[in-house]
């Protein structure tokens, strides 16, 4: 676990199915769209469907008040 450098929230850096790192909130949220688990010593995440029955998590980009300042231009 680490903390967001902008807002100080607890986050984990999870590996996505595409192999990129994503900051994820550590608290489960019923509105979340991600599954979060630990495998082979790393946090992993994937987008889940509406019929998911396990805990749900949110990407930290969705909850951080300073998320816009971290976005990269496309």
C-alpha positions in Angstrom: 0.0 0.0 0.0 1.0 3.6 -0.5 -0.6 7.0 -0.3 -1.7 9.3 -3.1 0.8 12.2 -3.5 -2.1 14.6 -4.0 -4.8 13.8 -1.5 -3.1 11.4 0.9 -5.6 8.5 0.4 -4.5 4.9 0.9 -4.1 3.3 -2.5 -2.6 0.1 -4.1 -0.8 0.0 -7.4 -2.5 -2.9 -9.2 -1.5 -4.5 -12.4 -4.3 -4.4 -15.1 -5.0 -7.2 -17.5 -3.2 -5.1 -20.1 0.0 -5.0 -18.0 -0.2 -1.4 -16.9 -0.2 -0.1 -13.3 -3.4 1.6 -12.0 -3.9 3.3 -8.6 -6.9 1.6 -6.9 -8.7 2.7 -3.7 -8.2 0.2 -0.8 -11.7 0.5 0.5 -14.4 -1.6 -1.2 -17.2 0.5 -2.7 -20.6 -0.9 -3.9 -20.3 1.5 -6.9 -16.9 0.2 -7.9 -16.2 -1.3 -11.3 -13.0 -3.3 -10.4 -12.1 -6.6 -8.8 -8.9 -6.5 -6.7 -6.8 -9.4 -5.5 -3.3 -10.4 -4.7 -1.5 -13.0 -6.9 2.2 -13.9 -7.1 3.1 -11.1 -4.7 1.4 -8.4 -6.7 -2.0 -6.6 -6.6 -4.1 -7.4 -9.7 -7.2 -5.7 -11.0 -9.8 -6.2 -13.8 -13.0 -4.6 -14.8 -16.0 -6.6 -13.6 -19.5 -7.1 -15.0 -22.7 -6.1 -13.3 -23.4 -9.7 -12.1 -20.2 -9.7 -9.9 -20.9 -10.8 -6.4 -17.5 -10.1 -4.7 -16.1 -6.9 -3.3 -16.0 -3.9 -5.7 -13.3 -1.3 -5.8 -12.8 2.1 -7.6 -9.9 3.3 -9.6 -8.3 6.2 -7.6 -8.7 8.4 -10.6 -12.5 8.4 -10.0 -12.2 9.6 -6.4 -9.1 11.8 -6.2 -9.9 15.5 -6.1 -6.7 16.2 -8.0 -7.0 13.5 -10.7 -7.1 16.0 -13.5 -3.6 17.3 -12.6 -2.2 13.7 -13.1 -3.8 13.0 -16.5 -1.4 12.7 -19.4 -2.2 14.4 -22.7 -3.3 11.9 -25.4 
